[in-house]
Amino acid sequence: MNDSPLFCRRCGAELPPGRAEFYVVKIEAFADPTVTITEEDLQRDIRADIARLVETMSGLSEQEAMDQVYRKLTIYLCNACYREWIEHPTG
């Protein structure tokens, strides 16, 4: 951790280090890893599919494209907000 002040991501309360008054929450999200490629898929000419995909992504920055596949986030929550969040993380 650094010397910059930490704040709760939900309520904005300042989080003093070393007093056991907050949680560090690490979130990792990635696109569906269970996609199956069949033998039929391997036999197809996929050039048109690739061209469509490139066209669709042409307006995205490198970061925006990467965020569609993988994203990692660290947030800090005060004890009260953590207790609520861990039981109902989607609100």
Buried (B, 14 or more C-beta within 10 A) or exposed (E): EEEEEBBBBBEEBEBEEEEEBBBEBEEEEEEEEEEEEEEEEEEEEEEEEEEEEEEEEEEEEEEEEEEEEEEEEEBBBBEBBBEEBEEEEEE
